[in-house]
Amino acid sequence: MGVKTKKFFNLIWAVFGKLFSGLKLALLGIIIARYLGPKDFGLFSYVISLVSLFSVLAEFRLQNILIRDFAENQQDKNALLGSALKICLFFASIGYIVLALVTFSIGDESLVRFFILIFGTSYFFQVFRFLRAFFIGKELNKLIVRAELITAFIILLIAVALTTLNTSVFHFLLLRIFDVALLSAILVILYVSTTESVFNWKDNTEIRKRLVKDSFP
């Protein structure tokens, strides 16, 4: 397969990955909205929206810079991955602290604050999503699609099962957290099965500083 053909199919896989991710969230939203009704779904959406507002800070978008570095293949991948992990954990912690401060300052009911702080823990479960950049940089988008498909099937199956039980907003928030955690876990499993152990990752101070500097704008 030629280089251009490989890049073309890699792009097609990327489009499918985005499509499956969006379709999963749309179907999940429909299932939850029909089950919870307007009032509880409004609460559910409020919690999701508020937490998502600060996810930009928590995720600290390294993706484009990492894709470039992995594609150029001029840096030690283990140093890149280890440094990216440390950066993501740091900013996930910062994002959660900011979320907690905002939550306790806006005067919501204690139950709503509890829901927000619980769902905010998803910041920490999504840190391994920087592995997307590794797969994209190495033109392995089909692995991302595989992870999205497996996650979508399991999450939608659980969502349908929850609608047959006496569940509440809290259970569906836990499902969204599990959604994030499951995708991250599958990405790690795919990395280990196709590349090597995550225990080979190593933090590099100079690389970490450069990644933060390049990503910050």
Secondary structure, DSSP 8 states (H G I E B T S, - for coil): --HHHHHHHHHHHHHHHHHHHHHHHHHHHHHHHHHHHHHHHHHHHHHHHHHHHTHHHHH---HHHHHHHHHHT-S-HHHHHHHHHHHHHHHHHHHHHHHHHHHTTTT--HHHHHHHHHHHTHHHHTGGGGHHHHHHHTT-HHHHHHHHHHHHHHHHHHHHHHHTS---HHHHHHHHHHHHHHHHHHHHHHHHHHT--GGG----HHHHHHHHHHH--
